[in-house]
Amino acid sequence: MVHTVKAGDTLFSVARQYGVGVDQIRTWNTLRSDSLALGQQLRVAPAGGTPAAAPRPTVASTPTPSANPTTVAPQYQAIAAARQAFKAQAANMGTYNQYTLTFPMPTGGTGTATFRDNINSSFALYKDGIMYPGRSSPKNVPLDAYLSVGLTPTLAKALKVVSENEGNFDAINSYDKAIFSYGFIQFAGGSLGGQSLNQLLMNIKQRDPNVFRVLFGQYGIDVQPRTPRPMLTVASPEQGRVLNDDEGWTAIKNDKRLTALFVAAGFHPTVMVAQIQSAVQGYVNPALGIKLTLTVGGQTFANVPVKDIIRTEAATATLIDLTVNQWITRTGQFFQQAIQQVAAARGLSTLQQLAGIDERAVLQTIVNNATDSRVRDRTNKMMNSGLSLAK
């Protein structure tokens, strides 16, 4: 089976589309980097075969609950009745189940989504989990949405470009240790994933409680304040009780109607802005908080804020993008090494001189130093994004 690369495709999105691993696509196509070209032909299955799938588990997957509102406890009847608006049909395809969902869209009309379980990935822990790339793209969101969460114009432009190179607002992954991940940066639900999705739900609720009630609350999904992360609660009409945190995310993973509920929510403007807000909290602020120890001109400067040196749109976008992919420790190392190398080559020896450093040269040095193709490709992409590199 062959896939023809189209605009917006990434190696990860193609892998998600066919339910295979990124490493498998790299191997089948002898790829040396993750960059794709329009029209490129990618093999997405072994030679002469269809996409590989892990063996089906011997224990049957949990069926989608179908509680009859008239047979559940009174306090859960309204929730059970509301969930009936989400319809899930499962077709056994031999090595996996394919689900077709229909559901009310928050902006009006009816939406549909199709996805499969039994994802073939080395990270798969749950055979009944799914991977859904989504269709609600950050490319359709205006810059004003990024400015609305308090970003400066430079940061807003940088994060918008970063978001357009990640996933979609309605993307879902429910097969790995995070139990249920959601959104353009895959905010994680389960405790092993850090529970950033709990905070995203709280951001939605705080921004517009009525929207939260319409999208989540009426279906029995809520979030409560707690330190350090809010707590998820999910009403279970079938069990007659409330499920918290990991138990709740597991119920959302198992009930494909509730999975589809998150797909629908990904098209609501409030949810999109809340995801941008969560990205600022989880990645932009940590990236801007990186401090470097720089040795230049025979002097060592400790705890230098990276934002005092890296200030252009493209370099700031790279700082954020690498933080999303590599987190702050490695990202700080990349910039520290590159800044010192450029400073040595150009005779820079003071903090004032470092503040005026050529940021294009810094990014090119990160590319030249990179041993990880993801670092090289992401940095190149930001350099060629059209964002400014002028101080």
LINCOR-V904914 format. One record per backbone hydrogen bond with DSSP energy under -1.0 kcal/mol. CO is the residue of the C=O (numbers start at 1). NH is the residue of the N-H. E is the energy in kcal/mol with one decimal. If there is no record, write none. Layout:
co = [CO/CO]
nh = [NH/NH]
e = [E/E]
This chain:
co = [1/3/5/6/10/11/12/13/14/15/19/21/22/23/24/25/26/37/40/42/46/68/73/74/76/77/78/79/82/83/87/89/91/93/96/97/98/99/100/101/102/103/105/109/111/113/115/119/121/126/127/130/132/135/136/137/138/142/143/144/147/152/153/154/155/156/157/158/159/160/162/163/168/171/172/173/175/175/176/178/178/180/181/182/183/184/187/188/190/190/196/197/198/199/200/201/202/203/204/208/209/210/211/212/212/213/216/216/217/220/222/224/231/232/233/234/236/236/241/243/244/245/246/247/248/249/250/251/254/255/255/256/257/258/259/260/261/262/264/265/268/269/270/271/272/273/274/275/276/277/278/279/279/280/283/284/285/287/290/292/294/296/299/301/304/305/306/306/312/313/314/315/316/317/318/319/320/321/322/323/327/328/329/330/331/332/333/334/335/336/337/338/339/340/341/342/343/350/351/354/358/359/360/361/362/363/364/365/366/372/373/374/375/376/377/378/379/380/382/388]
nh = [44/42/39/9/14/15/16/17/18/20/120/25/26/27/28/29/31/40/5/3/49/71/76/77/80/81/82/83/85/86/102/100/98/95/93/117/91/115/89/113/87/111/108/105/103/101/99/121/124/129/118/174/172/137/169/140/141/145/147/148/150/156/157/158/159/160/161/162/163/164/165/166/171/183/132/181/125/126/179/180/190/189/173/187/186/167/182/197/193/195/200/201/202/203/204/205/206/207/208/212/213/214/215/216/217/218/219/221/220/235/233/231/224/245/222/243/240/241/236/234/247/249/250/251/252/253/254/255/256/258/259/260/261/262/263/264/265/266/267/268/272/273/274/275/276/277/278/279/280/281/282/283/284/285/287/288/289/290/306/304/301/299/296/294/292/308/309/310/316/317/318/319/320/321/322/323/324/325/326/327/331/332/333/334/335/336/337/338/339/340/341/342/343/344/345/346/348/354/355/357/362/363/364/365/366/367/368/369/370/376/377/378/379/380/381/382/383/384/385/314]
e = [-2.4/-3.1/-2.9/-2.1/-2.5/-2.1/-2.5/-2.2/-1.7/-2.1/-1.3/-1.8/-2.4/-2.3/-3.1/-1.6/-2.1/-2.4/-2.8/-3.2/-2.6/-2.6/-2.0/-1.1/-2.5/-2.4/-2.2/-2.0/-1.7/-1.8/-2.1/-2.6/-2.9/-1.3/-3.3/-1.8/-2.6/-1.9/-2.2/-1.8/-2.6/-3.5/-1.8/-2.5/-2.1/-3.1/-3.5/-1.4/-1.5/-1.5/-2.6/-3.0/-2.6/-1.2/-3.1/-1.6/-1.7/-1.4/-2.0/-1.9/-1.8/-3.1/-2.5/-2.2/-3.0/-2.2/-2.0/-2.2/-3.1/-1.9/-1.2/-1.4/-1.6/-2.2/-3.2/-3.1/-3.9/-2.0/-2.2/-2.8/-3.4/-1.9/-2.0/-2.4/-1.2/-2.6/-2.3/-3.5/-1.4/-1.5/-1.8/-2.3/-1.9/-2.4/-2.1/-2.4/-2.6/-2.1/-2.2/-2.3/-2.2/-2.3/-2.7/-3.0/-2.1/-2.9/-1.5/-1.8/-2.1/-2.7/-2.7/-2.9/-2.8/-2.2/-2.7/-3.1/-2.0/-1.3/-2.8/-2.6/-1.6/-2.8/-2.2/-1.6/-2.0/-2.3/-2.5/-2.4/-1.0/-1.0/-1.6/-2.1/-1.3/-1.1/-1.2/-2.5/-2.0/-1.4/-1.7/-2.1/-2.0/-2.5/-2.2/-2.0/-1.9/-2.6/-2.4/-2.2/-2.0/-2.2/-2.9/-2.4/-2.0/-2.9/-2.3/-2.6/-1.3/-1.3/-2.7/-3.1/-3.3/-2.3/-2.4/-2.7/-2.9/-1.9/-1.5/-3.3/-2.3/-2.4/-2.0/-2.2/-2.3/-3.0/-2.8/-1.3/-2.2/-1.8/-3.8/-1.3/-2.0/-2.7/-1.6/-2.4/-2.1/-2.6/-2.4/-2.1/-2.8/-2.1/-2.0/-2.5/-2.6/-2.2/-2.2/-1.6/-2.4/-2.3/-2.1/-1.8/-1.6/-2.4/-2.6/-2.0/-2.0/-2.2/-2.5/-2.3/-1.4/-1.9/-3.0/-2.4/-2.1/-2.3/-2.3/-2.0/-2.2/-1.8/-1.2/-2.7]
